[in-house]
Amino acid sequence: MATEGDDVTAGGCSPDVVVIGAGVAGLACAQDLLAAGVAVQVLEASDGVGGRMRSDLVDGFVIDRGFQVFNTSYPQVRRRLALSDLSLRPFTPGVLIHTGTGRRRLTDPVSHPSTLVDLLSGRVAGPRDLAALGALAASDALLPPRRLKRRSDRSTRAALARAGFTDAFVERFFRPFLSGVFLEDRLETSARVFHLVWRSMLRGTLCLPADGIGAVPRALAAALPEGVVRLDTPVARLTDDGVETAARATVPARAVVVATGPGAAVTLMPDVTVPAYRVVTTYYHAPAEAPLREPTLLVDTRRRFLNTCVLSEVAASCAPPGRALVATSVLGADAEGRERALREALSEVYATDAARWPVLAVRTVPEALPAMAVPQELTRTTRVAPGRYVCGDHRATGSVQGAMASGARAAREVLRDLRRR
């Protein structure tokens, strides 16, 4: 449970461990430390938990701070959350692809027989690519994760070529679709990461909580005891025996875990190395009615955007009654004229006039996802120095699973070191 106030120590007592940052990595770390009987204080600089996973209410619309989806297959998610409490609303399996000759649908034909028309006609994939898709699905869905992690690493583009996909199919489907997953459009992401992500998509369901993605960290925080999380408490620096807040309050602790974003982590721990991060901007439009009456991701072979979706078709609670909410993401920051060009693309792909759609919000996330280049370390120690640890998706994979797993690893390493003292 998150609280506010001047007393930054639980019950007025010094904690064993201070966790800086109440994103999902920090909350997962705190949860595991508390379960082991360790006194923990989580200090969060902002007015709410979640880090990049926050949702705002804007004129009756639920606006996530950047478009995100929730995958039910992640082991850390299933371990820590009661999925039924999140009121999850599923996306349609598969994806719509806007091409120069109209929309094409790619999904599992067993679950959705109507998609056989696009598949068998060759308008989406030819026999070679269909065979490669089947082999890829069987391999990634059935092999244990440890086997996927041990494969020699290469770029995703190289891995797709090795799997037998034609260049035409890679350009038609994988490149536009995976651009929205990895926030890069050259397919340079580690194949190890690609195979693990592909496995999670095959085995799970992509959803959105009815109250927005911010419901996920709120659920994690709600499971913690009262007073463990302190909001509006930025940490200015680490000290020899704990931390000092921006208000010059000192919090002694036997160990400190930095679970902030990468920029803040380097400020607090200059010796920490973090990867480059991808920047993404999401434009939220509020048309009078839904331009697509289904909860499906739509991608563009011309790559004028990463993906677009009518969120109010996924979760009706995202918009007031009688209104629609469309989220469209692009690589990079907002720039003059970009939203106008985006409207032209949206008019085409939705076959409507998007010129008059009201802009509800624009959200740029400068540290949206770590670059996961070859060779990619899938897990890294969180231990930086005696009593000093750092966790987050930059220490594992760029996902909710990666962030939580890094937090769990930090807790294990903290516990191991505390027991040695």
Helices and strands as residue ranges (DSSP letters): E 2-3, G 10-12, E 17-20, H 24-35, E 40-43, E 55-58, E 61-64, E 70-71, H 75-80, G 83-86, E 88-90, E 95-99, E 102-106, G 113-115, H 116-120, H 127-142, H 145-149, H 156-162, H 167-169, I 170-174, H 175-182, H 191-203, E 206-209, H 215-222, E 229-230, E 235-239, E 242-245, E 250-252, E 255-258, H 262-268, E 277-285, E 298-300, E 307-310, H 311-314, G 316-318, E 326-331, H 338-349, E 359-370, E 383-385, E 388-390, G 393-395, H 400-420
